[in-house]
Amino acid sequence: MTAPLWQLRLTHPQITQVWADSAYSRDLLPNWTQVHLWLTLRPVLRPKGSKGFVVLPRRWKVERSIGWIMNARRNCRDYERLPQNSEAHLNWAFITLMTRRLARKGPRTDRRERKP
């Protein structure tokens, strides 16, 4: 887990806060990131007293984004040998997604809402 945080710090020094799964809050990782990388690692916690499935707003953004990029067939399976190639395909998928949204005419319509 520390290698991506180092890379994040080197490529984007303006980022000072990182949201992570609650499993990472139990280890020494939050203190290590604060001391060595000057990053604040904040866990996304479930609401107290909740049972079963609960939508967590911060995690939902990540899950939703993963769902969007899986619409690109190439990203459904990991065919690449180098991580740089996989990263390039992810960037390509997000660029395609954003350009289609910017070029869209008219207001966004949700397919799930059907008017009688």
DSSP file with accessible surface (Angstrom, degrees, kcal/mol):
  #  RESIDUE AA STRUCTURE BP1 BP2  ACC     N-H-->O    O-->H-N    N-H-->O    O-->H-N    TCO  KAPPA ALPHA  PHI   PSI    X-CA   Y-CA   Z-CA
    1    1 A M     >        0   0   98      0, 0.0     4,-1.1     0, 0.0     0, 0.0   0.000 360.0 360.0 360.0 -24.0    0.0    0.0    0.0
    2    2 A T  H  >  +     0   0   62      1,-0.2     4,-2.4     2,-0.2     5,-0.2   0.842 360.0  64.1 -74.4 -30.0    2.9    2.4    0.6
    3    3 A A  H  > S+     0   0   68      1,-0.2     4,-2.4     2,-0.2     5,-0.2   0.937 103.4  46.3 -62.2 -46.6    4.1    2.3   -3.1
    4    4 A P  H  > S+     0   0   76      0, 0.0     4,-2.6     0, 0.0    -1,-0.2   0.887 112.2  52.5 -63.6 -32.9    1.0    4.0   -4.5
    5    5 A L  H  X S+     0   0    7     -4,-1.1     4,-2.4     2,-0.2    -2,-0.2   0.902 109.0  49.0 -68.5 -38.7    1.0    6.6   -1.7
    6    6 A W  H  X S+     0   0  112     -4,-2.4     4,-2.3     2,-0.2    -1,-0.2   0.929 112.8  47.8 -62.1 -46.2    4.6    7.4   -2.5
    7    7 A Q  H  X S+     0   0  115     -4,-2.4     4,-2.5     1,-0.2     5,-0.3   0.909 110.8  51.6 -63.1 -40.6    3.8    7.8   -6.2
    8    8 A L  H  X S+     0   0   44     -4,-2.6     4,-2.6     1,-0.2     7,-0.2   0.932 110.6  48.5 -60.0 -44.9    0.7    9.9   -5.4
    9    9 A R  H  < S+     0   0   49     -4,-2.4    -2,-0.2     1,-0.2    -1,-0.2   0.886 114.1  46.0 -65.1 -38.1    2.9   12.2   -3.2
   10   10 A L  H  < S+     0   0  136     -4,-2.3    -1,-0.2     1,-0.2    -2,-0.2   0.892 120.4  36.7 -73.4 -39.5    5.5   12.6   -5.9
   11   11 A T  H  < S+     0   0   81     -4,-2.5    -2,-0.2     1,-0.2    -1,-0.2   0.785 130.4  28.0 -85.8 -27.5    3.2   13.2   -8.9
   12   12 A H    ><  +     0   0   83     -4,-2.6     3,-1.6    -5,-0.3    -1,-0.2  -0.626  62.0 166.5-133.9  75.1    0.5   15.3   -7.0
   13   13 A P  T 3  S+     0   0   80      0, 0.0    -1,-0.1     0, 0.0    -4,-0.1   0.717  72.1  70.3 -66.9 -15.1    2.1   17.1   -4.1
   14   14 A Q  T 3  S+     0   0  135      2,-0.0     2,-0.4     0, 0.0    -5,-0.1   0.710  76.8  94.6 -75.0 -17.3   -1.0   19.3   -3.7
   15   15 A I    <   +     0   0   59     -3,-1.6     3,-0.1    -7,-0.2    -3,-0.1  -0.611  42.2 165.0 -77.1 127.4   -3.0   16.4   -2.4
   16   16 A T        +     0   0   87     -2,-0.4    24,-2.5     1,-0.2     2,-0.4   0.484  56.8  55.2-119.8  -8.6   -3.0   16.4    1.4
   17   17 A Q  E     -a   40   0A  71     22,-0.2     2,-0.4    24,-0.0    24,-0.2  -0.994  56.5-171.3-134.7 135.6   -5.8   14.0    2.2
   18   18 A V  E     -a   41   0A  24     22,-3.0    24,-3.2    -2,-0.4     2,-0.4  -0.990  14.0-146.3-127.8 129.4   -6.5   10.4    1.2
   19   19 A W  E     +a   42   0A  95     -2,-0.4     2,-0.3    22,-0.2    22,-0.1  -0.799  28.1 174.1 -93.0 136.3   -9.7    8.5    1.8
   20   20 A A  E     -a   43   0A  13     22,-2.5    24,-2.5    -2,-0.4    39,-0.1  -0.895  37.2 -81.6-138.2 165.7   -9.2    4.7    2.4
   21   21 A D  E >   -a   44   0A  53     -2,-0.3     3,-1.6    22,-0.2     4,-0.4  -0.302  45.3-113.0 -62.8 152.0  -11.1    1.6    3.4
   22   22 A S  G >  S+     0   0   30     22,-0.6     3,-1.2     1,-0.3     4,-0.4   0.745 111.6  72.3 -64.5 -20.2  -11.6    1.2    7.1
   23   23 A A  G >  S+     0   0   37      1,-0.3     3,-0.8     2,-0.2     4,-0.4   0.815  92.2  57.3 -64.3 -28.2   -9.3   -1.8    7.1
   24   24 A Y  G <  S+     0   0   89     -3,-1.6     5,-0.3     1,-0.2    -1,-0.3   0.620  92.5  69.1 -78.7 -11.5   -6.3    0.5    6.7
   25   25 A S  G <  S+     0   0   45     -3,-1.2    -1,-0.2    -4,-0.4    -2,-0.2   0.677  90.1  62.6 -81.0 -14.2   -7.1    2.5    9.8
   26   26 A R  S <  S+     0   0  187     -3,-0.8    -1,-0.2    -4,-0.4    -2,-0.2   0.794  96.7  63.4 -80.7 -29.4   -6.2   -0.4   12.1
   27   27 A D  S    S-     0   0  109     -4,-0.4     4,-0.2    -3,-0.2    -3,-0.0  -0.044 102.6 -93.3 -82.4-168.9   -2.6   -0.7   11.1
   28   28 A L  S  > S+     0   0  138      1,-0.2     4,-2.4     2,-0.1     5,-0.2   0.376  95.8 104.5 -85.9   4.1    0.2    1.8   11.5
   29   29 A L  H  > S+     0   0   21     -5,-0.3     4,-2.8     1,-0.2     5,-0.3   0.888  73.2  53.6 -59.3 -44.5   -0.4    3.2    8.0
   30   30 A P  H  > S+     0   0   30      0, 0.0     4,-1.7     0, 0.0    11,-0.3   0.938 113.7  43.0 -58.8 -42.1   -2.2    6.4    9.1
   31   31 A N  H  > S+     0   0  113     -4,-0.2     4,-2.4     2,-0.2     5,-0.2   0.904 113.7  51.8 -68.6 -39.7    0.6    7.4   11.4
   32   32 A W  H  X>S+     0   0   73     -4,-2.4     4,-2.8     1,-0.2     5,-0.6   0.920 110.0  48.2 -63.0 -44.8    3.2    6.4    8.8
   33   33 A T  I  X>S+     0   0    0     -4,-2.8     6,-1.9     1,-0.2     4,-1.3   0.876 112.1  50.3 -64.8 -35.5    1.6    8.5    6.0
   34   34 A Q  I  X5S+     0   0   93     -4,-1.7     4,-0.5    -5,-0.3    -2,-0.2   0.932 117.9  37.8 -67.1 -44.0    1.4   11.5    8.3
   35   35 A V  I  <5S+     0   0   99     -4,-2.4    -2,-0.2    -5,-0.1    -3,-0.2   0.938 129.0  27.6 -75.1 -47.5    5.1   11.3    9.4
   36   36 A H  I  <5S+     0   0   94     -4,-2.8    -3,-0.2    -5,-0.2    -2,-0.1   0.815 134.7  24.1 -89.9 -33.6    6.7   10.3    6.1
   37   37 A L  I  <<S-     0   0    1     -4,-1.3    -3,-0.2    -5,-0.6    -2,-0.1   0.480  91.0-127.4-111.8  -7.2    4.5   11.6    3.4
   38   38 A W     << +     0   0  176     -5,-0.6     2,-0.4    -4,-0.5    -4,-0.2   0.876  64.8 135.9  56.9  39.7    2.7   14.5    5.2
   39   39 A L        -     0   0    2     -6,-1.9     2,-0.7    -9,-0.1    -1,-0.2  -0.913  55.0-133.7-113.7 145.5   -0.7   13.0    4.1
   40   40 A T  E     -a   17   0A  48    -24,-2.5   -22,-3.0    -2,-0.4     2,-0.7  -0.885  17.8-156.5 -98.3 117.2   -3.8   12.6    6.2
   41   41 A L  E     -a   18   0A  16     -2,-0.7   -22,-0.2   -11,-0.3    -7,-0.1  -0.855  12.6-172.4 -96.5 113.2   -5.2    9.1    5.7
   42   42 A R  E     -a   19   0A 115    -24,-3.2   -22,-2.5    -2,-0.7     2,-0.2  -0.926  14.7-138.5-110.7 124.8   -8.9    9.1    6.6
   43   43 A P  E     -a   20   0A  42      0, 0.0     2,-0.8     0, 0.0   -22,-0.2  -0.499  13.4-127.9 -79.6 147.6  -10.9    5.9    6.8
   44   44 A V  E     -a   21   0A  15    -24,-2.5   -22,-0.6    -2,-0.2     2,-0.3  -0.864  36.7-164.7 -92.6 109.1  -14.4    5.6    5.4
   45   45 A L        -     0   0  112     -2,-0.8     3,-0.1   -24,-0.1   -24,-0.0  -0.689  19.1-116.2-101.4 150.1  -16.3    4.2    8.3
   46   46 A R        -     0   0  112     -2,-0.3     3,-0.1     1,-0.1    -1,-0.1  -0.497  45.0 -93.0 -74.4 150.3  -19.8    2.6    8.4
   47   47 A P    >   -     0   0   68      0, 0.0     3,-1.6     0, 0.0    -1,-0.1  -0.369  50.7 -98.5 -62.9 142.7  -22.4    4.4   10.4
   48   48 A K  T 3  S+     0   0  211      1,-0.3     3,-0.1    -3,-0.1    -3,-0.0  -0.397 106.3  17.6 -65.6 137.2  -22.6    3.1   14.0
   49   49 A G  T 3  S+     0   0   80      1,-0.3    -1,-0.3    -2,-0.1     2,-0.2   0.494  90.3 139.5  82.4   4.9  -25.4    0.6   14.6
   50   50 A S    <   -     0   0   36     -3,-1.6     2,-0.4     2,-0.0    -1,-0.3  -0.587  31.9-166.0 -84.6 144.3  -25.9   -0.1   10.9
   51   51 A K        -     0   0  194     -2,-0.2     2,-0.1     2,-0.1    -3,-0.0  -0.961  49.4  -1.0-127.3 147.3  -26.5   -3.7    9.7
   52   52 A G  S    S-     0   0   56     -2,-0.4     2,-0.3     2,-0.1    -2,-0.0  -0.337 112.5  -4.0  76.0-157.8  -26.4   -5.2    6.3
   53   53 A F        +     0   0  173     -2,-0.1     2,-0.4     2,-0.0    -2,-0.1  -0.520  64.0 176.7 -77.0 130.9  -25.6   -3.2    3.1
   54   54 A V        -     0   0   40     -2,-0.3     2,-0.5    -4,-0.1    -2,-0.1  -1.000  30.4-125.1-133.9 131.9  -25.1    0.5    3.6
   55   55 A V        -     0   0   82     -2,-0.4     3,-0.1     4,-0.0    -2,-0.0  -0.660  22.7-157.6 -76.8 120.7  -24.2    2.9    0.8
   56   56 A L     >  -     0   0   17     -2,-0.5     4,-2.8     1,-0.1     5,-0.2  -0.909  10.8-142.8-100.4 118.5  -21.1    4.9    1.9
   57   57 A P  H  > S+     0   0   98      0, 0.0     4,-1.3     0, 0.0    -1,-0.1   0.868  96.3  45.4 -54.2 -44.1  -20.9    8.1    0.0
   58   58 A R  H  > S+     0   0  114      1,-0.2     4,-0.9     2,-0.2     3,-0.1   0.922 117.9  43.2 -67.3 -42.7  -17.1    8.3   -0.4
   59   59 A R  H  > S+     0   0   98      1,-0.2     4,-2.5     2,-0.2     5,-0.2   0.833 105.9  63.4 -72.1 -30.0  -16.8    4.6   -1.4
   60   60 A W  H  X S+     0   0  130     -4,-2.8     4,-2.8     1,-0.2     5,-0.2   0.883  97.4  57.0 -63.0 -35.3  -19.8    4.9   -3.7
   61   61 A K  H  X S+     0   0  107     -4,-1.3     4,-1.9    -5,-0.2    -1,-0.2   0.912 109.7  45.1 -61.9 -40.0  -17.9    7.4   -5.9
   62   62 A V  H  X S+     0   0   83     -4,-0.9     4,-2.4     2,-0.2    -2,-0.2   0.944 114.1  47.7 -69.3 -46.9  -15.1    4.9   -6.4
   63   63 A E  H  X S+     0   0   97     -4,-2.5     4,-2.1     1,-0.2    -2,-0.2   0.905 112.3  50.3 -62.2 -40.0  -17.5    2.0   -7.1
   64   64 A R  H  X S+     0   0   95     -4,-2.8     4,-2.0    -5,-0.2    -1,-0.2   0.924 110.1  49.8 -64.2 -42.9  -19.5    4.1   -9.5
   65   65 A S  H  X S+     0   0   32     -4,-1.9     4,-2.2    -5,-0.2    -2,-0.2   0.898 109.1  51.7 -64.5 -39.7  -16.4    5.2  -11.4
   66   66 A I  H  X S+     0   0   73     -4,-2.4     4,-1.4     1,-0.2    -1,-0.2   0.914 108.2  52.8 -62.7 -40.5  -15.2    1.5  -11.7
   67   67 A G  H  < S+     0   0   39     -4,-2.1     4,-0.4    -5,-0.2    -2,-0.2   0.897 107.9  51.4 -61.3 -39.5  -18.6    0.6  -13.1
   68   68 A W  H >< S+     0   0   75     -4,-2.0     3,-1.3     1,-0.2     4,-0.2   0.925 109.9  47.4 -64.5 -44.6  -18.3    3.4  -15.7
   69   69 A I  H >< S+     0   0   16     -4,-2.2     3,-1.3     1,-0.3     6,-0.3   0.736  99.4  68.7 -74.3 -17.7  -14.9    2.3  -16.9
   70   70 A M  T 3< S+     0   0   76     -4,-1.4    -1,-0.3     1,-0.3    -2,-0.2   0.635  82.3  75.6 -74.1 -10.1  -16.0   -1.4  -17.2
   71   71 A N  T <  S+     0   0  134     -3,-1.3     2,-0.7    -4,-0.4    -1,-0.3   0.734  78.4  83.0 -69.4 -22.0  -18.2   -0.3  -20.1
   72   72 A A  S X  S-     0   0   37     -3,-1.3     3,-1.7    -4,-0.2     4,-0.5  -0.770  82.7-143.4 -81.4 118.5  -15.0   -0.2  -22.1
   73   73 A R  G >> S+     0   0  223     -2,-0.7     3,-1.4     1,-0.3     4,-0.5   0.834  94.6  61.9 -54.6 -36.4  -14.5   -3.8  -23.1
   74   74 A R  G 34 S+     0   0  124      1,-0.3     3,-0.4     2,-0.2     5,-0.4   0.781 100.9  53.9 -64.4 -25.5  -10.7   -3.7  -22.8
   75   75 A N  G <4 S+     0   0   24     -3,-1.7    -1,-0.3    -6,-0.3    -2,-0.2   0.548  87.7  78.6 -88.4  -7.0  -11.0   -2.9  -19.1
   76   76 A C  T <4 S+     0   0   59     -3,-1.4     2,-0.3    -4,-0.5    -1,-0.2   0.806 103.3  30.3 -71.2 -28.6  -13.2   -5.9  -18.2
   77   77 A R  S  < S-     0   0  164     -4,-0.5     2,-1.2    -3,-0.4     3,-0.2  -0.944  84.0-119.5-127.8 153.6  -10.2   -8.2  -18.2
   78   78 A D        +     0   0  126     -2,-0.3    -3,-0.1     1,-0.2    -4,-0.0  -0.729  46.8 152.3 -95.8  91.8   -6.5   -7.6  -17.4
   79   79 A Y        +     0   0  155     -2,-1.2    -1,-0.2    -5,-0.4     2,-0.2   0.572  40.9 100.0 -91.9 -13.8   -4.8   -8.4  -20.7
   80   80 A E        -     0   0   38     -3,-0.2    -2,-0.0     1,-0.1     0, 0.0  -0.465  54.7-159.3 -83.5 147.4   -1.8   -6.1  -20.2
   81   81 A R  S    S+     0   0  241     -2,-0.2    -1,-0.1     1,-0.1     3,-0.0   0.785  79.8  55.6 -88.9 -32.4    1.6   -7.2  -19.0
   82   82 A L  S >> S-     0   0   96      1,-0.1     4,-1.5     0, 0.0     3,-0.7  -0.842  75.2-138.6-105.6 138.5    2.8   -3.8  -17.9
   83   83 A P  H 3> S+     0   0   92      0, 0.0     4,-2.6     0, 0.0     5,-0.2   0.821 103.5  64.1 -63.8 -26.1    0.9   -1.6  -15.4
   84   84 A Q  H 3> S+     0   0  116      1,-0.2     4,-2.1     2,-0.2     5,-0.1   0.877 101.3  50.4 -64.5 -35.7    1.6    1.4  -17.6
   85   85 A N  H <> S+     0   0   68     -3,-0.7     4,-2.0     2,-0.2    -1,-0.2   0.909 110.3  48.8 -68.6 -41.5   -0.5   -0.1  -20.4
   86   86 A S  H  X S+     0   0   31     -4,-1.5     4,-2.2     1,-0.2    -2,-0.2   0.915 111.0  51.0 -62.5 -42.3   -3.4   -0.8  -18.0
   87   87 A E  H  X S+     0   0   99     -4,-2.6     4,-2.6     1,-0.2    -2,-0.2   0.905 107.9  52.9 -62.0 -40.0   -3.2    2.8  -16.7
   88   88 A A  H  X S+     0   0   54     -4,-2.1     4,-2.5     1,-0.2    -1,-0.2   0.908 109.0  49.3 -62.7 -40.3   -3.2    4.1  -20.3
   89   89 A H  H  X S+     0   0   48     -4,-2.0     4,-2.2     2,-0.2    -1,-0.2   0.881 110.5  50.3 -68.3 -36.4   -6.4    2.1  -21.0
   90   90 A L  H  X S+     0   0   64     -4,-2.2     4,-2.3     2,-0.2    -2,-0.2   0.928 111.4  48.3 -65.4 -43.7   -8.1    3.4  -17.9
   91   91 A N  H  X S+     0   0   80     -4,-2.6     4,-2.6     1,-0.2    -2,-0.2   0.917 110.6  51.7 -61.1 -42.6   -7.1    7.0  -18.9
   92   92 A W  H  X S+     0   0  181     -4,-2.5     4,-2.6     1,-0.2    -1,-0.2   0.911 109.0  50.6 -60.2 -42.7   -8.5    6.4  -22.3
   93   93 A A  H  X S+     0   0   12     -4,-2.2     4,-2.4     1,-0.2    -1,-0.2   0.921 112.5  45.9 -63.6 -42.7  -11.8    5.1  -20.9
   94   94 A F  H  X S+     0   0   75     -4,-2.3     4,-2.6     2,-0.2    -2,-0.2   0.887 111.9  51.1 -69.4 -37.2  -12.2    8.2  -18.7
   95   95 A I  H  X S+     0   0  106     -4,-2.6     4,-2.7     2,-0.2     5,-0.2   0.934 111.8  47.9 -63.9 -43.3  -11.3   10.6  -21.5
   96   96 A T  H  X S+     0   0   37     -4,-2.6     4,-2.1    -5,-0.2    -2,-0.2   0.932 112.3  49.6 -61.2 -45.3  -13.9    8.9  -23.7
   97   97 A L  H  X S+     0   0   36     -4,-2.4     4,-1.8    -5,-0.2    -2,-0.2   0.937 113.9  44.6 -59.6 -47.8  -16.5    9.1  -21.0
   98   98 A M  H  X S+     0   0   91     -4,-2.6     4,-2.4     1,-0.2    -2,-0.2   0.892 111.4  51.6 -69.8 -37.8  -15.8   12.8  -20.3
   99   99 A T  H  X S+     0   0   75     -4,-2.7     4,-2.0     1,-0.2    -1,-0.2   0.895 109.4  51.3 -67.9 -35.4  -15.7   13.8  -23.9
  100  100 A R  H  X S+     0   0  184     -4,-2.1     4,-0.8    -5,-0.2    -1,-0.2   0.893 111.5  47.7 -65.9 -38.5  -19.1   12.1  -24.6
  101  101 A R  H  < S+     0   0   77     -4,-1.8     3,-0.3    -5,-0.2    -2,-0.2   0.886 112.4  48.3 -68.9 -38.8  -20.6   13.9  -21.6
  102  102 A L  H  < S+     0   0  143     -4,-2.4    -2,-0.2     1,-0.2    -1,-0.2   0.848 113.8  47.1 -69.3 -32.3  -19.2   17.3  -22.7
  103  103 A A  H  < S+     0   0   76     -4,-2.0    -1,-0.2    -5,-0.2    -2,-0.2   0.588  85.8 115.6 -85.6  -9.1  -20.5   16.8  -26.3
  104  104 A R     <  -     0   0  118     -4,-0.8     2,-0.4    -3,-0.3     4,-0.1  -0.336  60.4-137.7 -64.7 138.4  -23.9   15.6  -25.2
  105  105 A K        +     0   0  198      2,-0.1    -1,-0.1    -2,-0.0    -2,-0.1  -0.796  61.4   4.1 -98.9 138.7  -26.7   18.0  -26.2
  106  106 A G  S    S-     0   0   59     -2,-0.4     3,-0.1     2,-0.0     2,-0.0  -0.083 102.6 -36.9  82.9 176.5  -29.5   18.8  -23.9
  107  107 A P        -     0   0  115      0, 0.0     2,-0.2     0, 0.0    -2,-0.1  -0.305  69.8 -93.5 -72.6 158.9  -30.1   17.9  -20.2
  108  108 A R        -     0   0  164     -4,-0.1     2,-0.4    -2,-0.0    -2,-0.0  -0.487  38.7-158.2 -71.5 133.6  -29.1   14.5  -18.8
  109  109 A T        -     0   0  119     -2,-0.2     2,-0.5    -3,-0.1     3,-0.0  -0.955  11.6-134.8-115.3 136.5  -31.9   12.0  -18.9
  110  110 A D    >   -     0   0   43     -2,-0.4     3,-0.7     1,-0.1    -2,-0.0  -0.768   4.6-149.6 -91.7 125.8  -31.9    9.0  -16.6
  111  111 A R  T 3  S+     0   0  228     -2,-0.5    -1,-0.1     1,-0.2    -2,-0.0   0.765  93.9  61.7 -64.3 -27.0  -32.8    5.8  -18.3
  112  112 A R  T 3  S+     0   0  199      1,-0.1     2,-0.8     2,-0.0    -1,-0.2   0.801  89.0  77.1 -73.5 -27.6  -34.3    4.4  -15.1
  113  113 A E    <   -     0   0  148     -3,-0.7     2,-0.5     2,-0.0    -1,-0.1  -0.754  63.8-178.1 -87.9 112.5  -36.9    7.1  -14.8
  114  114 A R        -     0   0  219     -2,-0.8    -3,-0.1     0, 0.0    -2,-0.0  -0.939  19.4-139.8-113.6 130.9  -39.7    6.4  -17.2
  115  115 A K              0   0  196     -2,-0.5    -2,-0.0     1,-0.1     0, 0.0  -0.711 360.0 360.0 -88.4 135.2  -42.6    8.7  -17.6
  116  116 A P              0   0  178      0, 0.0    -1,-0.1     0, 0.0     0, 0.0  -0.148 360.0 360.0 -73.2 360.0  -46.1    7.1  -18.0
